[in-house]
Amino acid sequence: MKVYQSNEIKNIALIGNAGSGKTTLAESMLFEGGVITRRGNVEDNNTVSDYNHVEHEYGNSVFSTVLYTEWLGKKINFIDTPGADDFSGGVISALNVTDTGLMLINAQHGVEVGTEIIGRRAAALNTPLIFVVNQLDHDKANFEQSIESAKTNFGSKVSIVQFPVNVGVNFNAVVDVLKMKMYQWGPEGGEPQILDIPDSEKEKADELHNELVESAAENDEALMELYFDKGTLTEDEMREGMKKGMIAGDLFPVFCISAKKDMGVRRLMEFIGNIVPFVTEMPAIPTVSGREAKCDVNAPTSLFVFKTSMEPHIGEVSYFKVISGSVKEGDDLTNINNGTKERLSQLYLVAGRNRERVSELVAGDIGATVKLKNTKNNHTLNCKDCDFTYKEIEFPEPKYRTAVKAKEDGDEERLGELLHRIHEEDPTILIEYSKELKQIILHGQGEFHMNTLRWRLLNNDKMEIEFLDPKIPYRETITKLAQADYRHKKQSGGSGQFGEVHIIIEPYTEGMPDPTMYNVNGKELKVNLRGTEEHELDWGGKLVFCNCIVGGAIDTRFLPAILKGVMEKMDEGPLTGSYARDIRVVVYDGKMHAVDSNEISFKLAGRHAFSTAFKNAGPKILEPIYDVEVLVPEDRMGDVMSDLQTRRAMIMGMEAEKGFQKILAKVPLKEMNRYSTSLSSLTGGRAQFSMKFDGYEKVPGDVQEELLAAYEEETAEA
């Protein structure tokens, strides 16, 4: 295959809600471009895009798939993305390396929640969008309703380029108001007849043509002047205005297709070839240092790796975009993230499972290589004299967590290796080896996400696992002041052990005054601060340790041992074994023995004194609270609100957002277990949510009693 130059390359992402037909459109685009000679279909599991076994099992895209086709002497790289929000990582990585999005809309449903979510992600990256109304041949298709929902969600920037003549099972023609022609297909689709617009559609076509002319003219002052002078624009002038409007995010063209019947796909590809911006027409990419990397073949070579996958019989495949310069087979590059030298011994153009060797790839192009030593997602590869580093792709916060363990004893190490590999392929799967909870916790985007992981481990790697309810990372703290003292004394022949510690503990808040006077058991106790240590705890919060010893009651060399004893109980709180936080410990008195006192004695004395004081200081369990944002259709609002209230949610606000209702709430993590599944069941899969850690709050009294009883039972069994 020829080496395409930067001014001949366009990069697009196929995006849209699950079921909108992205994979089927990809198949037709590959067929029309001559990359394949026969179109497969999703039902028969023979499409170029969804080629993984797990995708055949579930009948949906799970991974993003890099593809390319050729059209009108141009190379179009495109990435077919999953529609289910559980696999949103593929959408986000694709939008980060492409320049235009084809947003498919299922004509049966119009704009769905997934469409709106993906639209927001595209807007955040300033990605130009083309709306493609698909499945117009379905008996429940409704074009007008689809356009109405698109304008509700995306505004007046939605500009109709085509409208269908006959929606439903007899769909076979559209009117194109840019070309001002009617396109009509036979039963097999493909190349259409181009006809004059029939009289029955002429008035509507003229009206929409004038609206499109105005939309195109609005994006360029010179075109606006021409429009005022002539009252219209030529087709080439309209194209120029539409391109500028798309790049600015001020125009969303609408096309009509039946991807399954290959109707409208050629005209869509023609529009992509003529109007979608080339890679050289897009803004330069900023580096971490603030400099810009221009899409220039003569600039220093710099690549960005946006996806990795493990392929049978090949190993790890790294997918990259050439940001600047060019790369040839055999080039040596440096991984700027870790300093590793990498040789790109083979370069490939990629169409799903199919790979074609190519000698060179230039700025703006997308390709793949194999068997890099130490290069992963989000890594930058540069030539010798280039030091560009690109911003890492930001993935959404996890929305689902589960504990996992291998069913067979002895498989833990292998399970860890497999999970690490899966994380490299899908960065939205996070693995946490929790010392605190004594569990391996998987964090992902939903139950479907995790079940897919389990299917892959079982069927691809013959690894049986089981999911367990994940424990909650509670915290413990105190609500009032308490005093305690403890004497550790042990005599068993030879040197003994002796250490006595008197402490006061109290809740710590940032900026509180230094300790001077306390009321302990009805008596005033004055303390003299000799020194303070503030310890930022790994699990959040602080421990403040104050030395108020006077008169040499305890030698200062024993204070670190007392602190160590206190930290041991902070690490395993007295109530439930959870981490303790936000406590000030004041050591104000004690006793020691000239011979028998040692570090172990004072560590044990400090540990027991702290534990006793903690239980008398109004101890409370804290639970993690998450900010939850739910996007739900209005007709399901009541059900979702009722469900949230059963989860101890605190509703922070509600607001309308482009045809949906957005609920903002603070919800305890304990109550979010399997929420994605419940929400899908309540709304028929039409609602979506996100969650982000907010902080810790005290649990209600009844919940604390339950937790204490459960911990007591657990420790008794142990």
N, C-alpha and C positions, 0 to 999 in steps of 0.2 A: 504494500500500500504506500502511496506517496506520502512524503512528509509535508503536512499542511503548515502554512505560515500563520503567524498570529492574526493577521488581518483576514484569515479564512476560517477562523474557529469561533464557535459559539457554545456556551455552556448553559444548560438548563436543568432544572429539577422538576420531576413529575411529582406533584404533591396533591393532597386531598384526603377527605375522609375515607375510612375503610369502605369498600364496596363501590367506590366511584369509578373504577375501571382503569387505574393507572397502568397495571401490568399488561392489560389487553391493548391499551394505546401504545405502550412500548413495543409490543409485538408487531403491531401494524406499522409503526415508524421504521422498525428494522426491516420489515418486508418491503416497504415502499423505497427504502434506500438501498436495497439490494444486498444487505448484510445477511439476510436469510432468504431462502427460496420458498419456504412454506410457513404459514402462520400456525403456531400452536394455540392452545387455549387453556385457561386456568383449570377447567373441569377435568381435562385429560392429563394434567401435570406435565405438560410438554412445552411450556413457555421458556424462552431464553432467560427471562428475568428470575422467576421463582424456581430456582433449580435445586435448592436444598431440600433434603428429605423432610425436615420439620415443616417446611412450607407446604409440601405436598400433603402432609398429615393434617394440617390445620386449614388448608385451603386459603391462606392469607400470606401476604408478604411479611416476613419477620426481619429480614435484613435489607438494607439499601443495596441496590445493584447498579454497578457502573456499566454504561453502555455507550455505543456511538453509532452514528449512521452518517451517510453522505447524501447531500442534496444540493442541487444547483451549483456544483463545484465548491461546496462548503462542507466542512466537517462539523457535525453537531454532536457534542458530548452530552449525554443526559443520564441522570441518575433516577431510577425508579425507587420510590421510597415507600415504607410501610404506611398504612393508613391508621392502624390501631395506635392509640396514644401510648400503650404499653411499650411500643418500639419507637418512641419519638426521637431517640438518639440518632437514628438513621436520617430522619428529616432534618434535624439540626445540623448534622455534619454536611449533608448535601447542600443546604442553603448557604453554608459558609464557603463553599468552593465553586458554586455556580453563580451566574449573573442574572438569570431570569427564572421565574417559576411558572409552570403551567399548572394552574389550580383547577383540578377536575371537580365538577359539580354533578352529582347524580340527579338527573332530571326528575326522578320520582320524588326526591326529598328536598331539593333545593339546598341552601346553605345549612349544613349541620353544625353541631357544636365543634366537631373536629375541624371543619373547614375554618371556623372562626378562630380557633386556637392556633392553627397553622398560619392563618393570615396574620395574626399578631406577631408570630415569630418571624415571618417574612418582613413585616413592617419594621421590626426592631433591627433588621439587617439591611434595610433599605433595598430590598429585592423587588425589582419590577415584576408585575404579575399579569398573566393572560388567563382569563377565565374560559374554561372549556366545558360547555354543557354537554354531558355525555348521556348515552342510553336513551336518546330521544326516540328510539324504536320500541321502547317498552310501553305496554298498554296503559301504565299509570304515569307516564311522563307528562310533565306540565311545565312548559317553557316559561310562560308568563309568571307563574308562581316562583320559579327558580330565579328569574331576573329580579322580581320584587324582593325576594329574600337577600339577593346579592346587593341590591341598592340599599336595603335596610342596614346591612352589616358593613358595607364598604363605601357607601355614599354615592353621590352623583358622578364620581369618577368612572363608574362602570359604564362603558360605552359599547353599544351593540354594533358589531361588525357584520354579524350574520343572524338571521332569524329563520326558523324552520317553516316550510310551507305546510307540511302535514305531519303533525306529531302523533306518535303511536306506532302500532304494528306496521302501518303503511308508510312510515317515514322513508323518504328517498330523495328529498330536495331541500335546499336552503337558498335564500336570497342573500347575496353578499352586497352590502351597501357601500363597501369601499370600491369594489370592482363594478358595482351596479349591473350585476349579472346573476342569473339563477344557475346553480349547480345541481345536476340531477344524476342519480346513479341507478345502475341496474342492480339486480338481486345480489351480485357478488361484490358490489362496491368497487373500490379501486379508482380508475380514471373516470371522471364524470363527463357528462355532456355539459357544455357551457352554452346556456340559452339566454334569450332576452327575458326580462322580467315580465310575467304575465300581467294583464291589465288588473286582475283581481288583487295583486300585491303591489301595484305601482305606487299608489298613494302612501301606503305605509313605508315603502322603500325610500321614497323621496323625503319623507319626514325624518326617517332615521339617518339618511345620508346627510341631510343638512345639520342634524345634531352632531354627527361624527366630524363633519367639516369644522364646525365651531369648536369642538373639543380639541381637534388637531391644531387649529389656529391659536388657541389660547396659550399654547406652550412656547410661542416664539413671536417676538414683536414684529419681525419682518413679515412673517406669515399672516399675522393679524392685519397688518396694513394691506397686504395683497387681498385678503378676504374682504376688507372694507371697500377696496377699489373695485374688485371683480364680482363680489357677491358669492364667490365659490373658490375652490382650490383644485389644482390638478391632482391626479392620483399620486404622482411623485412628491408633490408638496404636502399632501396629506400624510404620506409615509414618513416624511421628515418630521412633521409635527408630532405624529404619534410616537415616533422613536424618542423624541425629546421628552414627551409627556410621560412615557413609560419609565425612562431613566429617573425622572424627577419624582416618580410615584404619584403623578397627577392624572394618570389615565390607565384604565384596566380594560383592554379590548375583550370582547366576548365572541367566541366561536362556537359552532354547533357541530357535533359529530355523533356517529355511532361507531365507536372503536371496534366493536365486535364484528360489524359488517364492513369495516374499512370504508366508511362513508364520511367524507370531510377531512380525512387525515392528510391527504395530499395538499389540499388548500391550506391547512394549518401549517404544514411543513414549509410551504411556499412563503407564508407570512413570516415564519421563523427565519427563513433564509433571507428575506428582503428587509425585515424591519427590526427583529430582535437585535440588540447591540452586539457587535463583535467584542471579543475580550479586550481589544485595544481601545474600545470606546468607553470602557468602564473606569471609574476612579481608581487611582493607584491604591495599593494595599498598605496600610500603615504598619510599621514594625513596632515592637515593644518599646524601642528607644525613641519613637516619635518620628523617625524618618519614613519616607515613602518608597515602596518598591514598585517601580513602573513596569507594566507589561511590555518589555522591550527585549527583543532577541539579542541585542548587542550589549545588554547590561550583564553584570556578573550573575552566574548561575545560582539560583536559589529555589529549593523545592519545599513544599509543605505536605507532610503525610497526614491524611485525614481519615484513613480507614485501614484496618488490617483484618485478615481472615485466614483461617486454617483450611487449606484445601487438601483433599485426599490425594496421595501420591505426589504432592508438590511441596507441602509444608506451608510456611507463612508467606502470604502474599501481601505486599504493602502497596496501597493505592495513594497516589500523590498528584498534586497539581504543581506544574512548573510556574512559579510566580514570576521569575525573571530569568533572562538568558536562555540557554538551551542545554539539554543534556543528551549525551551520546552513550551508546553501549560501551562499557569498559571504563567510564569516567569514575574517578575517585573523588568523593565528596566527604565533608566533615559534618558529623552530627553536632550542631551547635549546643544542643541540650546536655550532652554528656561527653563531648570530645572524641567520640569514637570515629575512626576512619571507616568509611563504607565504600565498597566498589559496586557499582550498578552494572553487573555483568550481563544482564538481559533486560531489555525494555519491551513492554507489551502495550498494545491497544487492547481494550477489554470490551467484550460484549457478553456479560454474564459469565458463564462457565468457559466460554470460548475466548481464547487469547491469541493475538496475532503479533509476531515479532515485528519490531520496528527499529530502525537504526538510530533515530533521533526524535526528540520531542522538544518543541519550542515553547516560549513564554505563553502562558494561558492554556496550554493543553493539559489534558488529564490522562494519566497512564498508570502502569503498575510495574513493579519489579518483584523479585523473589529472593528469599534467603538472606535478608540483611541481618547483620550480627546483633545489633543492639539499638534498633530504631523502632519506635512504637508510634501510636497515634499522637498527634499534636507535636511531633518533632520536626525540626527544621534541618535540612541538609543544604550545605553551602559549598561553593568552590573555594579555593585557597584564599583568595583575597576578599572574601565577602563575609560579613559578620551579622547579617540580618537574623533576627529572631521574630517569629510571628506569634501573635496572641493566641493562646490556647482556646479551642472551642469550648464554650460554656454549656454544660448540659443541665437539665432540670434537676431540682432536688428530688430525692426518692419519695415515693408515696406509699410504699408497701415494704414491710419487713417480715422476715421469717427466720427462725433458727434452722440450721441444717446439720445433719450428721450422716456419716456413711453407715449403711446397714451392717456391713461386715467389719468386725474388729480388725485393725491393722491397715485399713484403707484410708486412714485420715490423711496421711502424707500425700498419697496420690490424689485424693479429693482436693487438697489444697492446691496442688499443681494444676488440676483441671479447672478449678474456679479461677485461678490467676489467668489462665489462658482465655477463658470466657470473658473476663473483665477486659482483657486487651482487645478482644473483638467488639465488645459492647461496653463502653465506658459508663453507661447508665446503670450497670450492675456493679454495686460496691460490696466488697467483702470486708467484714469487721471481725477480727479475732478478739473477742471481748474477754479480757482477764476478769473484769468486774462481774460479768454475767456467767462466765464459764461456758460460753456458747460461741459457735460461729454464726454470726448474723449476716444474712443476705439482705441488701437494700435494693429495691428495684422500683419499677413504675406501676406494678399491679400484679394481681394473682396470675393472670394469663402470662405475664412476663416470666414469673417464677416457674409456672408449670411447663413453659416452653424450655426453660433451662433444665428442668428435671428430665424432660423427654430427650433432650440432646445428650445428657450424661448417660442415660440408660441405653439409648439406641445407638449412639455414635461411639460411646466410650465404654459401654458395658459396666457402668458404675451405678449401683443401686444406692439411692439416698432416701432419707425421710425428712420431712419438714416437721418442725416442732413449734409450738407457740413460743415466740421470743419473750424472754424476761424483760421487764421494764427497768431501765437504769434510774431507779429512785435515788434520792439523796436524803440525808438526815441532817437536821440542824436543831438548834435550841431556841426557846422563846423568852427565857428569863435567866437571871443570874442564879448560880448555885455554887456552894462551897463543898469541898471534900478534902479529906486527908487520908493517907494510907501509909502504913508502916510495913515494909517488907523485912522480915527477920527470919533467918534460917541458920541453924547450927547443926552440922552433921559431922563433927570431927575436923580438925584442922581449921583453916580459915573459914569464917562464917560469912553470911551475907546480911547486910543491914543498910536500909535506906528509908527515910521517911520524908514524904512530900506533902505540903499543904498548898492547895490551889484554889483559885476562883475561876469559873468559866462564865462567859456571858455572850450574847449574840453580837456578832461584829457587823458594823455597817461602815461604809466608806466615809471617812472624815470625822469619825467619832473622837471625842477628846481623850487624851491620855488618862490612864487610871490614877486616881489620887485617894479617893475615899469610898468605902463600901459599907453597907449595912448588912452584917451577916448574923443571922439568928438574934436579931434585936440589938446587936452591939455594933458600934462604929469601929471600923477597921481602916486605919490609915496605911497607905502603901507608898513606898518611894521607888519610882521607876529608875532602874539602873541601865536598862537596855531593851530594845524591841527588835524582833525579827518578823518580817512579813513574808509569808510563803504563799505564792500563787500556786494553787493546787491544779494538778493535771486534769482533774475532772470538773474544774470550775470552782469559783469562790476562793476564799482565803482562810488561812490559819495565821493568827497573829499571836506570837509567843513573847510574853513580857517577863523580864527578870526583875523581880522586886525583892530579892533576897538582901537582907541587911545583917550586919554583925557576923558574917561568915558562917551562918547556920548551915548552909550547903556550899561546898566549894564550887567555884564556877566551872571547874573541869567536869562536873557531873551534870551540868545543865544540858549539854547535847544528848546525854543518855535519857534524861527526862523527856526532852523533845521527841526523841525516837520512840519512846513508849507511847506518848500522846499520838504521834503520827500512825502508829500501828492500829490504834483504835479509830482514827480518822479514816484509815484505809478500809476498815471493816467495822462499820458503825454498830453501836450497841443494840439498836432496835431491830434491824432486819439484815445486818451485814452489808448494807449499802454504804457508799462513800459519804462521809460527813463533810460539812463545809460551813464557812462564814461564822467562825467561833474565835473569840479571844480567850487565851489561857494566861492567867496571871499566877506565876509561882512566887509566893510571898514568904514562905517559911518552910522549915523542915529540920531534920536532924541527920547527923552522920556519925560514923564510928571511925576512930583513928585507924583501926586495923581491918574491920570487916566490911567497910563501905567500898563499893566498886561500881563500875558502870552498869552491870547487869542488875544490881540491886535497885539502882535509881530508875533504870528503864522500867522494871516491873512495878515499882512504886508509882511512877508517873502514869503508867498504863492503867492501873487499877483505880487510882485517884480520879483520873479523867472519866473512866467508865461510870464510876459511882456518881460523880457530879453531873454527868450528861443525863442520867436517868432522872435526876431531880431538877433539871433545868427546863421543864416544860418541853420535852423533846417532840419534834414534829417530823413527819415524813414529807418530803417534797417530791412532786412528780413533774416530768417534762411536759410542757405545754407547747402546742404547735399553732402557728397561724395557718388557718385553712381557708382556701378560696374555692368556692364551688360555683361553676357556671352551669345553669340549669334552664331548660325551657320553662316558660311561665306556667304552662299547664301542669307541671310536676313540682311546682314550688312548695305547695303545702306538704306533700309527702316528704320532701327532702328536709324541710324545716322541722317537722315532727320527729324524723329520725335523728337529726342532730341534737335535739333536745333530750332524747333518751341517752345520748352519749356525753351528757354533762357539758355540752357546748355553751359558750357564752357568745351570743350573737353580737357582733360589733357593728354591723351595718349591712344594708342591702341597697343595691343600685341597679338600674336598668343598663344593659350594655348591648346595644346592637341586636335587639330582638331576643335577648336572653336576660335572665336575672342573675346577678352575681351576689352571692352570700359570703360575707366575711365573718369569720368566727375564730375563737380560740378554743381549742379542744385538747383534752389530755391525750397523750400518746396511747395510753392503755385502751382508750375507747375508739382508737382509729384502726384497731386490728381488723383486717379484711374489709375495710370501708369501701375500697374500690369495687369489690364484688357486690356489696350491698347497694351502693349507689347505682351501679349498672342495672341491677335487678329492679330497683325502684323506678328507674327512668327509661328502661328499655335500651340502655346503652347510649342515651342521648345527652347525658350530663358528664362533665369532667371536673376534676379538682386538682389542686396543687397544695402542698403543705411545706412549711418551713419552720424550723425550730425557733421558738421565741424565748423561752426561759423556764425557770422552775417556780412552781407555786405550791403552797401547802395543800395537802389532800384533805378532804372533808373528814370529820371524825369517824363516821361509819366505815369509810374506806380504810382509814388507818387501823381501825380495830380488825378488819378483815385481813389486812397485810400482816399485822402482828401475830394473829392466830395462825396464819399460813406459815409464817417463818418459824413459829414455835413448834408446829407440827413437823416441819421439814427438818429442823435441827434435832428433834426427838428421834425421828426415824434414822437420821445419820448416826 
